[in-house]
Amino acid sequence: MNYSFLLPAAGRRAWLLAPLLASMATLAACSNTTTTDQTTAAATAADSAGTMADTSAMTAAPKAVKPAGPAPAWAPNMAPEMQTVIEKLASLSGPTPPEKLPVAEVRKAPSATDATMAVMKDFGIPTPPSNLDTMSREVAPGVKARIYTPKGATGPLPVVVYYHGGGWVIANLDTYDPSVRALAEQTGAIFVSVAYRQAPEMKFPTAHNDSFAAYQWVLKNAVSIKGDPKRVAVAGESAGGNLAAAVCMMARDKGVMQPKHQLLVYPIAGYDLNTPSYQKNAAAKPLSKPFMAWFFDKYLRTPADGKNPMISLVTAPNLKGLAPATIIGAGIDPLMSEGKTYADKLQAAGVPVTYKLYDNVTHEFFGMGAVVPQAKEAEALAAGELKKALQ
């Protein structure tokens, strides 16, 4: 498949590096795969040299973000800024749906992060400055993490263990770097972004076990990274939201300290592909019903794994004793129904829950705060809830 890009390779690399690692753009359903050491080195370079990046295209006042065409039939009421990003993603990608491609091809495909950065360039939206240092640590055998620390921090600071999305199959720390930076900047907390091992090379429950191991590492090593081991939360988006929720269950069941809070952004919370939102948003982008089925097929060993409480959060027999939760949903998302159902079931089990649905945006909108107003609002809500919990 032939994927197009906006610039020649060298120019695109120079243009994307600093914005991708410093902005509040979004994660995406698919992204290039790189090692944690490489991505952390790139992030550190962007931190120190970001002010030297070429911003000549962004010197003029930003223009209003408007889509080029009409809203798609599958989302006639989509917010215009969201639609602009979706249009850009379509222009960067080829015509073949991702679920029709091999894993290697999907991992190389342009991401919604790439699309958001392109929109920022098109409309003259400047990159917010970054006030974070980054470093890489191995947090479990074969599992590394990128650690984001406020510049000049002396500690001890609260710590948030963050799990990226991508259906347990695709995406990486760079894809979700904008979301992590937005939250770290607004909370003043240390963020530990975990590069758990992915399917189909490593099937269920590998990503879940890696995620719990990373959480345990933070509890044991928080002081060494200027963190407070008594103030630790978990967070994640999409598959990462599922992992964050599962870590809370595993901590409770294994007698490990429960996180102070769990931030779940449009989490995978069930294995039923016929919920109302799956039916309504079957053809949505960047996540569709067929694409979600593709992810399940790649990660689960057998369909029976889909009934495991760590996958099907909504059918877990016991939700008592879990961390207070903030759950954020997107209206144009196959996962909307199960996220709301999980929020309701947590509340029924006595778990405090803040739930917020953003109607006219798609899956993966959360990190697009520089472009999409609803994303900026969601980031602020999430950061505020984390700060309250980690005081």
N, C-alpha and C positions, 0 to 999 in steps of 0.2 A: 504494500500500500504506500502511496506517495503522500507524505504529510507536508504541507506547505508551512512556511514561516514568514514572518514579516521582514526579516533582514537576512543578509548573508551570515554564515555561521559565526565569523569573528565579530562582526558588529552586533549580532544578536546576543552573543555571550556577554560582551561588555555592557550592553544596554540592560539586559535582564538581571545581572548579578546583584547590583546594589538594590534596585527596587524590589526584587523578589524576596530578598532577605530582610528588608527593612520596612516594607509597606504593610498596610492592613488590607491586603487583597485576600482572595479566598483560596482555599484548598480546592482540590479538584478530584473528579472521579478517577483520573489517570495522570501519570507523571513519569518522568525519566527516573530510572533507578540508579542510585549512586551509593557508595559506601558512606557510613557515618563519619569516618575519618575525613573523607574528601569533602563532604558537605559541611562539617564543622569548620574545617580549614577555610572553606569559602566564606562561611558566615563570619568568621573572625576577621578575614580580610575585608569584607564589606563593612564591618563595624569600624575598622580603623581608617579605611580609605573611602567610605561612602560619600564624604563631602567633596571628594575629588571626581566623582562620577560626572559624566557628561549629561548635563540637564538643560542643554540649550533649547531643546524642544519644549521645555516646560517653563520658560521664563515669562511668557504671557499669562494673563489672568485665565484661570480655568474656564472652559466653555461648559454650558449646560449639557449634561449627558442625555442624548436622545437616540433612540433606535433608528435604523435606516428604513425599516419596513413595518408592516402591520404585525400585531401580536400573533403568535402561532395558534392554530386551532386548538391545540391541547392546553393552552393557557391564555385565553382571550383577555384576562384581566391582569396579566403580569405587569409588575412595576416597570416603568420605562428603563430605568438604569439596569435592572436585572436583565431585561430583554436585550439591552445593548451588549452585555457580557455574553449572553447565550448566542447572539448573532456572531460575535467575534469568535467564539469557540467553534462555531460551525464553519466559519471561513478559514480557520486554521487547520481544521480536521478534514479528513477524506470522507467520502460518502458512505462507506461501509460501517454499519453499527458496530460498536465495540464488542458486543457479545458474539459477533460472527468472526472475530479475529483470535489468533493465538495469544496467549498471555504475553509473550515477548513483544508483540506488536502493540498491545494495549499499554504496556509499560512505557513504550517509547512515544506514545501519542501526545499531542499538545494537551495541556491541562487547563482547567478553569483558572488556575493561577496565572498561566501564560496569557489567557484571554483577558483577565482583569488588568494585567500589566500593560497589555496592548491598548486597552481602552483608556487607561491613565495617560499613556503617551499621546493617543489620538486627541484627547480632550484637554491636554495641558494640565493634568492634575499632578501636583508635585508629590514627591515621596516624603512622608513624615520622617524626621530624624530619628535615629535609634540611639537609645541610651543604655544599651545592654552589652555585656561581654559574654562570649560563648567559649565553651570548652567541651571536649569529648571525654567520656569515661565508659569503661566496660562495666555494666551493671549485672551481668550474668554471663555464663559461658556462651559465646556467640551472639551476645546482645549488647549493643552499645547505645549510648544516649547522648544527646546534645543538651548541655546545661546552660541556661540563660540566667545571668545574674546582673542586677542593676549595677551600673558603673559606680565604683567608689563604695560599694556596700561593705560594711564591716560585720553585719550579722549580729545575733542570729535572726534570720528572716524566715517567714513561712515558705513552705515548698509546695508546689503543685506538680504532681506526676501526670504528664499529658500523653495521650495515645492518639496517634493520627488515624485518619480514615483510609479508605481504599478497599473496602470489602475483604480485608485480611489478605489481599492478593497484590494490589498495585499501590502506587504512591509511595512517598518517602518523607523524610524530615524536611526537605526543601519545599515540597508541595504544601505542607501545612505550617511552614515557618511564619507566614504572615499572621495567621491566627494566634500562634504562640506569642509572637512579638506584641501584638495588640493587647493580649491579656497580661503579659508580663509588664508592659509599660504602664498599664492602668492599675494593676494591683500592687506593684512594687515587690512582688514575690519572686522567688527563684522558681524557674520552670525546668523540669527534667523531661525532655521529649524523647520518647523511647522508640528505638528502631527494632521492634519485635520481628521475629522471623516470619516469613510469609509463605502462603500456599501458591501454587500446588506443591512446591518443593517440601514444605513443612505443613502437614495437615492439622486439623483440629485434634487436640486442644493446644497445639504448640504456642500460638499467639497468646492464648489466655494464660498459659503457664509462664511464658516469658514476661507478660505484663505483671503478674503477681510477684515474680522474682524481682522485677525492677522496683516495685513498691517496697518490698522487703529491704532491698538494697538502700533505698532512700531512708527508711527508718533507722537502719544501722549506721549509715554514713552521712547523715544530714549535717552533722557538725563539721565534717571535712570540707563541705561545699558552702559553708557559712549559713547553713540552714538550722531550723529549730525542729528536732524530731517529734515534738509534741504538737506541732502545727503543720500537718500534712494533709493535703486534699488530692483528689484525683479528678481528671477531666478528659474528655475525648469527644470526637465528632464521628458520626456515622458508625463504622465498625469500631472506631476508637471509643465511642460512647458506650457501645456494647461491652468493650473490654473494661472500661472504667467501672461500669455497673457490676460486672462479674468479679472484679477485684474486691469490691465491697462485700460481695457474698462469700468469696473465698477467705477473706480476712476474718469475717464473723465465724465461719465454720471451722477455721483452723486456730482460733484463739489469738489472732494477731490484732494489734490496735486498729480499730476502725478509722477510716479517714474522717476528717472533720467535715468534709463536704464532698459531694459528687456532682460535677457539672456534666450533663449529658446533652449534647447538641445533636438533634435529629438522630438518635441512636437506633441501630438495628436492635429491635426488642422482641421479634417474633419470627416464626417460620411459616406463617400463613400468608401466601401470596394472593389471597382473595379478600383481603380486608377492604372496607370502603375506599380508602385512599389508594390502594393498589389498583382497584378498578377505575377510579376516577383519573388517576395519574399514570396509567399504564404506559403511555407514550411520552412521558415527561423526559426532559433532559436537564442535567447530565445523567441523572439516574432514572432508568425506566424499569418496568417489571421484568422484561427479559434480561436486562443487565444484572439485576439483583439475583435472578435465578442462576445466572452464570457465576456470580460470586459464590453462592452456596455450593454449586457443583464443584468449584475449585477448592474450597476450604474444607468442606465436610467429608469425612471418610465414607459415610453412607447416609442416606436420608434419616436414619434413626438419630444421628447426631443433632439434627434440627430440633428434636424434642428435648435435648439436654437443657436444663435451666440456665446454663451459661450462654446459650444461643437464644432460646425462647424465654426471655426474661418474664414475659407476661403470663406464662404458665408455671413459673417457679412456685413450688408449694409453700415456701416460707419466705416472706419479705420483711419480717420483723427484725428490729435491731440493726437496720442499715443506716448509713449516713444520710443526713438531710440532703435533699436533692434540688438542683435547678435543672429543669428540662426545657429545652428550646426546640420548637417545631417549625417546619416550613410548610406553607399551605400547598405548594405545588411539588409534592414529594410522595412517592409511594409509601414511605415510612411514617407518614403523619399519624395515621390511626393508631399504630402500635405504640408510638411514643406517648400519645395521650392516654392510652389504655394503661401503660406502665405507670404513668404519673398517678392515675386514679387508684391503681392497685397498691402503690406505695403508700398513698394517703390512707387507704383503708386498713393498711397494716400498722398505722400509727407513725409513719415516717413523714416529717415535715417536707412539703414540696412547694416549690415555686415553679409554675408552668406558664409559658408564654408562647403563643402561636403567632407567627408572622405570615399573614395570608398570601400576599402576592409575590412571593419569592420562591426559588427552587432549592432543592437539596444543594449543599455546598455554598450557600450564600453567606455563611457566618463571617468569614474572614474578609469580606469585601467592603469593609468600612470606609475605605477611601473613595469608593464609587457608589455604593448602594446605601441609601439612608437607613433602611431597615437593618442592614448589617451593623452599621455604626451603633444603632440603638441596642441591638442584641449583644454586641461586645460590651457595651457599657453596663447592661443589666447583668451579664455573666460576671464581669469584673467586680461589680458592686456586691453581688451575692458571695463571691469568693472572699472578698475583703472582710465582710461582716463575719463570715464563718471562721476566718483565720486570725481574728484579732487576739 
